Amino acid sequence: MAAITSQTFHAHALPRMPRGARAGAEVFLAGMRLLRHWLGGTQPARLTRAQEAEAVRSLAREHEKSDPGFAADLYAAAARHEGKA
């Protein structure tokens, strides 16, 4: 029991990022940008805080009857988001 207990008090090394993960992510993102360019995609229009909050409130209204607690959380999150400016 002492061996098991003593392991809980030793600091464990944090897991390291696998080699090449950052480079792989950069290559993936560059490929996605290139694909979007080839397909003629444009950047989506940037929404204002009020528009984002209204979208969250709309989602809350959809869930009001089925999950009132979740809807209340969404309403609160929308109010906090809108008030951050």
N, C-alpha and C positions, 0 to 999 in steps of 0.2 A: 504494500500500500504506500509505503514511503516513496518508492520510485515513481508511482503514478502521480502522487500528490506533488512531488518536487518538480515534475515537468510543467505543471501549470504556472509555476513562478518564474520560469526562465523565459526570456524574451525570444520569440521565434523570428527568424529572418523573414522579411517581407518577400513575397514571391516576385521574381524579376520578370520583366517583359521579355518574351522570347526574342531571340536574335532575328533581326530582319523584319520584325513586326511593324516598326515605324516606317521603314522603307516600303514594305508591302502595302501599307495603308496609303502612303503617298502615291504609289503607282496606281492603286485602285481608284483613288479620287481623281487623278489626272485622266484616267481612262473614262470615268464617268463624265467628266467635263467635256472631253472630246466627243463622246457619244451624244451628249446633249447638243453640242455644237453641230454635229453632223445631222441630227434629226431636226434641227431648226428650232429647238426649244429656246424659250426666253425665260428670263428670271421672273418668278411670280411677283406680282405687285406687293409691295410691303404694306402691311396693314398697320393702322394706328392702334394705340393701346385701347381706345374706346371700341374699335371694331373687333379686336381680339377678345375683349371682355364680353362684348355682345354675342360673339360666337360661343363662348363658354356658357353664357346664360341660356342661349338657345338649346345647347346640349343638356343643361340642367332641367329646362322645361320638358324635354323629352323623357327624362327619368323621374320626374316628380311623383308620379303615381306608383311606379314600380319600386323605386328605391329613394324614399324621401331623404334619408340621411346622406346619401351620395349627392343628391341634388343640392342639399344645403351646403355641403362642402364645396361644390362647384360654384354656387352663388358667392360664398365667402372668398374663394380663390379669385373670382372675377373682380370682386370689390377691391381686394388687396392689389391685384395687378393694375387696375385702373388708377388706384391711388398712389402708385409708386412714382409717377412722373413728378 
